Amino acid sequence: MELSKYPNDIAKAVFIEIKRRKNEFPSEDILVDLFEIMYFASIRTEEAEPILFNSVYLDPNDPDPDPPERTVRDRWGYVKFSKQIEFNIPNVIKLAKASDPRSSSLAIYHNENDELFIWGLIDQGNRYHDYVNYESEEGPERPGIFQASVEGPGFLVAYIQYQKIAELRINHLIRRTVDIFSKGPIKDALESGIKRYLNSVQTAVGEDVYNDRDHWANSLTQYWFATICRILLRIRSYKHGGALLISAGRAERGLNIKYPIFYTRLKDALVQRGVKLIEMTNASDLIYEYLEGDDIPTDLYLDENVSQTELNDIRSEIDGSLWFISLLSRVDGLVLLSKHLSVRGFGVEIKSSNIPDEVYISSSRIPIESDLKEVDYNHFGTRHRSMMRYCWNYPGSVGFVVSQDGDVRAMTMCDDRLIIWDNIKLQAYTFIRRRLLRRRKAIR
C-alpha cells in the first residue's frame, strides 16, 4: 500500500532539484513552509470560490539577472508592492483573488530570518499558459528560481521553467506523467487516422514539396495529437466531467447516439493547416536560396504572404472547432469521434454490457509487466465502467474519461487486456525524470 504524501514531500523534491541546478537556493525548511501554506490555503475558499494562483520564487533585489538582448513587448515583468506582505494563509487567500494562474503570479522570497514574504506581482503569463496548453506554438522564458501553482483543493504543482518537478494531489505525489501519444498502444490504435491525415496533406502539396523537408510527418503528427489534448484540456476546464470516444469501425456499434451529427470541420481544417504551413515554408526556403545574389521573383513573396494569412485564418478556425467539440461534452453522454477526428454524435450512451475479464493500470506508455497493476472494475464510476465495456468489446477503440476533479484517463485493448493510463501527459512540459536501471519484460 502506497504511503500518503504531504506538502513536505513536494518541498523535498523541489529542494533536491534546485540544489542540483543552482549555486544559491532556499533551504528545505523554507520550502516546507511555502508548500504547507499553499496547501492549506488551497483547501479554503474566498467568497465561496476556490483558491487558485501561481507563484514565482524570485529575488526582489535581482529579479531579472539575465535579460535578453532584445526584449519583446509581451515579456514578463514585475510590479513591487510599497511594503512587503507576510506570506501566510490569510494573506495568500486575499491576494489570490488579484492573481490568476493563466496571466499573473505572486512574487515570493525569503528574508535574512528565512521568513517568507510576498513582494509583488508578475504579469504577462498568458503566453506561457497558451503554449503549455497548445494554444500557441511559441513559449516564452519564465522568471524565478522555480514556479509553484495551486490548481485545485490540495493540488499543488512545482516547475522549473518548462520542466515539471512534481505535483501533489491531496495525498499522492506524482513525479512523472505518461506520454501515451508518442509511442505505444494508444498511438498504434489511432495510426489509421494519422496516416490518412498525412496522405491528404502530401497529396495536396505534392510529393516533392512534402519530402523537401524530412520532418513534416513527425511535426504534423505531433500537432494532430496536440489537437486531441486541447479538446481534453478544455473538457477538463469545465469541471463537469465528460468522455471522448474514438471508435474503431462503424460508429453505431454498441452505442445509442442520441444526437447524431457529422461534423468534419476540424478534420478538414487540420489538413488545410498542414498544406498552408508547408506551402509557406517552401516559399520561405526558396526566397532564402535566392539571397545568394539572384533577383527574387515577386511571386514567391506573394505565395509566402498569402499562405501566412490563410494559415492564421485556419488556426482561428481550428480554435473555434475545438471549442465547438469540447462544449458537446457538457451534454450527458460521451462525444463520439471517428479515427479521422470527425464528430459522429454526442449525448452518446454505451449499450455494451459485457464486463472485461481483466483491467490493468499501466504506469508506462508501453505496457510492461512490472509496471502493470490489476484493478477492480467495480471500483470505478459509471462513466469509467461504461467506457471500459465498450473498449473491451470493440478492440481498436480509444476512450478518454475526464473526471469532475480533473483526472483524465485513457484506455484501449492491448493483447487481450484492457489497459488504462492515468496521469497522462496533456500539456507541453517535460517531467524531470530519474532513470531506472532495471530489466523489464514487455507484454507479448
C-alpha positions in Angstrom: 0.0 0.0 0.0 1.4 3.4 -1.0 2.1 5.8 1.9 0.3 9.1 1.9 2.3 12.1 0.8 2.3 15.6 2.3 3.4 19.1 1.4 6.9 18.4 2.8 7.3 15.7 0.2 6.9 18.1 -2.7 9.1 20.6 -0.9 11.8 18.0 -0.7 11.5 17.1 -4.4 11.8 20.8 -5.3 14.8 21.3 -2.9 16.7 18.4 -4.4 16.2 19.6 -7.9 17.1 23.2 -7.2 20.2 22.3 -5.3 21.3 20.2 -8.2 21.0 23.1 -10.6 21.7 26.3 -8.6 24.6 27.7 -6.7 22.2 29.6 -4.4 19.0 28.1 -3.2 16.5 28.4 -0.4 16.7 25.9 2.5 14.4 22.9 2.6 12.7 24.3 5.7 11.8 27.4 3.8 10.3 25.3 1.0 8.4 23.2 3.5 6.8 26.4 4.9 5.9 27.6 1.4 4.2 24.4 0.3 2.4 23.9 3.6 0.9 27.4 3.4 0.0 26.9 -0.2 -1.6 23.5 0.6 -3.7 24.8 3.5 -4.7 27.9 1.6 -5.9 25.7 -1.3 -8.5 23.9 0.8 -10.1 27.2 1.8 -12.4 29.4 -0.2 -12.9 33.1 -0.6 -16.4 34.3 -1.2 -17.4 30.6 -1.9 -14.8 30.4 -4.7 -11.8 28.1 -4.7 -8.3 29.5 -4.2 -6.2 29.2 -7.4 -3.0 31.0 -8.1 0.6 30.8 -9.4 3.7 31.9 -7.5 7.2 32.6 -8.6 10.2 32.3 -6.3 12.1 35.5 -7.2 14.7 37.7 -5.5 13.4 41.2 -5.4 16.9 42.6 -5.3 17.8 40.9 -8.6 14.6 39.9 -10.3 15.9 39.8 -13.8 19.6 38.7 -13.6 19.9 37.6 -17.3 17.7 39.7 -19.6 17.7 39.0 -23.3 19.4 41.3 -25.8 16.0 42.1 -27.3 13.0 42.4 -25.0 9.7 41.6 -26.7 6.8 43.7 -25.8 4.8 41.0 -24.0 7.8 39.6 -22.0 7.1 39.1 -18.3 7.6 42.0 -15.9 7.1 42.7 -12.2 5.4 45.4 -10.1 6.5 45.8 -6.5 4.3 46.4 -3.5 5.2 49.5 -1.5 5.5 47.2 1.5 6.4 43.5 1.7 3.5 41.3 2.8 3.9 38.3 5.1 3.4 35.0 3.3 0.7 33.4 5.4 -2.6 31.7 4.8 -5.0 34.7 5.3 -2.8 37.0 3.0 -2.5 34.3 0.4 -6.3 33.8 0.3 -6.8 37.5 -0.1 -4.1 38.1 -2.8 -5.0 35.0 -4.8 -8.1 37.0 -6.0 -5.7 39.5 -7.6 -3.9 36.8 -9.5 -4.8 34.1 -12.0 -2.8 31.1 -13.0 -3.3 32.0 -16.6 -1.9 35.5 -16.6 -0.2 36.6 -13.4 1.7 35.3 -10.4 2.6 36.2 -6.8 6.3 37.1 -6.4 7.7 35.4 -3.2 11.0 35.3 -1.5 12.6 35.0 2.0 14.4 37.4 4.3 17.5 37.0 6.4 15.5 35.2 9.0 14.2 32.7 6.5 10.7 34.2 6.7 8.7 34.2 3.5 7.1 37.3 2.1 5.2 38.5 -1.0 6.9 41.5 -2.6 4.9 42.0 -5.8 3.2 40.6 -8.8 4.4 39.2 -12.1 2.4 39.9 -15.3 2.2 38.6 -18.9 1.8 34.9 -18.0 -0.6 34.4 -20.9 2.0 33.3 -23.5 3.2 30.5 -21.1 -0.3 29.3 -20.4 -1.2 29.3 -24.1 2.0 27.4 -25.0 1.7 24.6 -22.5 -2.0 24.1 -23.5 -1.1 24.0 -27.2 -2.9 27.3 -27.9 0.4 28.8 -29.1 3.3 27.4 -31.0 5.9 29.5 -29.2 6.7 29.6 -25.5 8.4 32.4 -23.5 11.1 32.3 -20.8 9.8 32.0 -17.2 11.0 34.1 -14.3 12.4 33.0 -11.0 14.3 30.1 -9.4 11.1 27.9 -9.6 7.4 28.3 -10.0 4.6 26.7 -8.0 0.8 26.7 -8.6 -2.3 25.9 -6.7 -4.6 24.2 -9.3 -7.3 22.9 -7.0 -8.1 21.9 -3.4 -5.0 20.1 -2.2 -3.5 20.2 -5.7 0.0 21.7 -5.9 2.4 21.7 -8.9 6.0 22.8 -9.0 8.1 23.7 -12.1 11.5 24.9 -13.2 10.8 26.7 -16.5 9.0 24.1 -18.7 10.0 21.1 -16.6 7.6 19.8 -14.0 9.3 18.8 -10.8 6.4 17.1 -9.1 2.7 17.5 -8.3 0.9 16.8 -5.1 -2.8 15.7 -5.5 -4.3 15.6 -2.0 -2.0 12.8 -0.6 -0.4 11.4 -3.8 2.9 12.7 -5.1 3.3 12.4 -8.9 6.8 12.5 -10.3 6.1 11.7 -13.9 3.3 11.6 -16.4 2.8 9.1 -19.2 3.2 10.3 -22.8 0.7 7.9 -24.4 0.7 9.8 -27.7 4.4 9.4 -28.7 4.6 5.6 -28.6 2.5 2.6 -27.5 -1.0 1.1 -27.9 -2.9 4.4 -28.0 -0.7 5.8 -30.8 -1.0 2.4 -32.6 -4.8 2.4 -32.3 -5.0 5.8 -33.9 -2.5 5.2 -36.6 -5.0 4.8 -39.5 -6.4 8.3 -38.8 -2.9 9.8 -38.7 -1.9 8.1 -42.0 -5.0 9.4 -43.8 -4.3 12.9 -42.5 -0.6 12.8 -43.6 -1.6 11.4 -47.0 -4.2 14.1 -47.6 -1.6 16.8 -46.8 1.0 15.2 -49.1 -1.4 14.8 -52.0 -2.4 18.5 -51.7 1.1 19.9 -51.7 2.8 17.3 -53.9 5.3 14.6 -53.0 8.4 16.7 -54.0 7.4 19.7 -51.8 6.4 17.4 -48.9 9.7 15.5 -49.0 11.8 18.6 -49.3 12.0 18.6 -45.5 12.2 15.3 -43.7 10.4 16.4 -40.5 6.8 17.0 -41.8 5.4 13.6 -40.9 6.6 13.9 -37.3 5.7 17.6 -37.0 2.2 17.2 -38.4 1.6 14.0 -36.3 2.6 15.9 -33.1 0.1 18.6 -33.9 -2.6 16.1 -34.6 -2.2 14.6 -31.2 -1.9 18.0 -29.6 -5.4 18.7 -31.0 -6.8 15.8 -29.1 -5.0 17.1 -25.9 -6.6 20.5 -26.4 -10.1 19.0 -26.6 -9.4 17.1 -23.4 -8.0 20.1 -21.6 -11.0 22.2 -22.5 -13.4 19.5 -21.3 -11.4 19.3 -18.0 -11.6 23.1 -17.7 -15.5 22.9 -17.5 -15.2 20.9 -14.2 -18.3 19.0 -15.3 -16.7 15.7 -16.3 -17.0 14.1 -19.7 -15.9 11.4 -22.1 -14.5 11.2 -25.6 -14.6 8.0 -27.6 -12.6 7.5 -30.8 -14.3 4.5 -32.3 -13.0 1.7 -34.4 -15.1 0.8 -37.5 -18.8 1.5 -37.7 -19.8 4.4 -35.4 -23.2 3.0 -34.3 -21.9 -0.4 -33.0 -22.8 -0.8 -29.3 -23.9 2.8 -29.0 -27.1 4.8 -28.6 -26.3 8.1 -30.4 -28.9 10.5 -29.0 -27.7 13.4 -31.2 -26.1 12.1 -34.4 -24.2 14.7 -36.4 -21.4 14.6 -39.0 -19.0 17.4 -38.2 -15.9 17.4 -40.3 -14.7 20.9 -39.9 -11.8 20.1 -37.5 -10.6 17.2 -39.7 -10.7 19.4 -42.8 -9.0 22.4 -41.1 -6.2 20.2 -39.8 -5.4 19.2 -43.4 -5.5 22.7 -44.7 -3.3 23.9 -41.8 -0.7 21.3 -42.9 -1.0 22.3 -46.5 -0.6 26.1 -45.9 2.2 25.6 -43.4 4.2 23.5 -45.9 3.5 26.0 -48.8 4.6 28.9 -46.7 7.7 27.2 -45.5 8.6 26.1 -49.1 8.2 29.7 -50.3 10.4 30.9 -47.5 13.1 28.3 -48.3 13.1 29.3 -52.0 13.4 33.0 -51.1 16.4 32.2 -48.9 18.1 30.3 -51.8 17.7 33.4 -54.0 19.6 35.5 -51.4 22.8 34.2 -52.8 22.6 37.0 -55.4 19.8 36.4 -57.9 16.8 38.6 -58.2 14.0 37.2 -56.0 10.7 36.6 -58.0 7.9 38.7 -56.5 5.6 35.7 -56.9 7.5 33.9 -54.1 6.8 36.8 -51.7 3.2 36.8 -52.7 3.0 33.0 -52.1 4.6 33.4 -48.7 2.3 36.2 -47.6 -0.8 34.6 -48.8 0.0 31.3 -47.2 0.8 33.1 -43.9 -2.6 35.0 -44.0 -4.5 31.8 -44.8 -2.6 29.9 -42.1 -3.6 32.4 -39.4 -7.2 32.1 -40.5 -7.1 28.3 -40.3 -5.6 28.4 -36.8 -8.5 30.5 -35.7 -10.9 28.1 -37.4 -9.3 25.2 -35.6 -9.6 27.0 -32.3 -13.3 27.6 -32.9 -13.8 24.0 -33.9 -12.2 22.8 -30.7 -14.5 25.0 -28.6 -17.5 23.6 -30.5 -16.5 20.0 -29.9 -15.5 20.4 -26.3 -18.8 22.1 -25.4 -20.7 19.0 -26.7 -19.2 17.1 -23.7 -21.4 19.1 -21.3 -24.5 17.2 -22.5 -24.9 13.9 -20.6 -23.2 11.1 -22.6 -20.0 10.9 -24.5 -18.7 12.7 -27.6 -18.1 10.3 -30.5 -15.3 10.8 -32.9 -14.1 8.8 -35.8 -10.4 8.0 -36.1 -10.1 10.9 -38.6 -11.4 13.3 -35.9 -14.9 13.8 -37.5 -17.6 14.1 -34.9 -20.3 11.5 -35.3 -22.5 12.4 -32.4 -22.9 13.5 -28.8 -25.0 12.6 -25.8 -24.0 9.0 -26.7 -24.9 6.1 -24.4 -22.9 2.9 -24.4 -25.1 -0.2 -24.7 -22.3 -2.8 -24.4 -22.9 -5.0 -21.3 -20.0 -7.5 -21.3 -17.7 -6.7 -18.5 -13.9 -7.0 -19.1 -12.2 -10.1 -17.7 -9.1 -8.1 -16.7 -8.4 -4.5 -16.2 -4.9 -3.1 -15.6 -3.5 0.4 -15.0 -0.1 0.9 -16.7 2.4 3.5 -15.4 4.4 3.3 -18.7 3.2 4.2 -22.2 4.1 0.7 -23.5 2.5 -1.8 -21.1 5.3 -3.6 -19.2 4.6 -6.4 -16.8 6.5 -4.8 -13.9 4.5 -1.5 -14.4 1.1 -3.1 -14.6 -1.3 -3.0 -11.6 -4.6 -5.1 -11.8 -7.6 -3.1 -10.6 -11.2 -4.0 -9.8 -13.7 -2.9 -12.5 -16.3 -2.2 -9.8 -14.1 0.4 -8.1 -14.7 2.9 -10.9 -17.7 5.2 -11.5 -20.4 4.7 -14.1 -18.7 6.8 -16.8 -15.4 4.8 -16.5 -17.2 1.4 -16.4 -19.2 2.0 -19.5 -16.1 3.1 -21.4 -14.3 0.0 -20.2 -17.1 -2.2 -21.5 -17.0 -0.5 -24.9 -13.2 -0.7 -25.4 -13.3 -4.3 -24.2 -15.9 -5.3 -26.7 -14.6 -3.3 -29.6 -10.8 -3.6 -29.8 -9.1 -0.7 -31.6 -11.3 1.9 -29.9 -9.7 4.5 -27.7 -11.6 6.0 -24.8 -10.9 9.1 -22.7 -12.7 9.8 -19.5 -12.4 13.2 -17.7 -13.5 13.2 -14.0 -15.1 16.2 -12.3 -12.0 16.5 -10.2 -9.8 16.9 -13.3 -8.2 13.5 -13.7 -8.0 12.3 -17.3 -7.7 8.6 -18.1 -7.2 6.8 -21.4 -8.0 3.2 -22.2 -7.8 0.7 -25.0 -7.2 -3.0 -25.6 -3.7 -4.4 -25.7 -3.0 -8.1 -26.2 -6.4 -9.3 -24.8 -6.1 -7.0 -21.8 -7.9 -3.8 -21.1 -5.2 -1.2 -20.2 -5.9 2.1 -18.5 -3.5 5.0 -18.3 -3.9 7.8 -15.7 -1.6 10.8 -15.1 -1.4 11.1 -18.9 0.6 13.9 -20.4 -1.7 16.6 -21.9 0.4 19.7 -21.8 3.7 20.8 -23.4 6.0 20.4 -20.5 8.6 17.8 -19.7 8.8 16.0 -16.4 12.1 15.8 -14.6 12.8 12.0 -14.5 15.0 9.7 -12.7 16.3 6.9 -14.9 15.5 3.4 -13.6 18.2 0.9 -14.5 16.3 -2.3 -14.5 15.4 -5.1 -16.9 11.8 -5.1 -18.0 9.6 -7.7 -19.6 7.1 -6.3 -22.0 3.7 -7.8 -22.7 3.7 -10.1 -25.7 
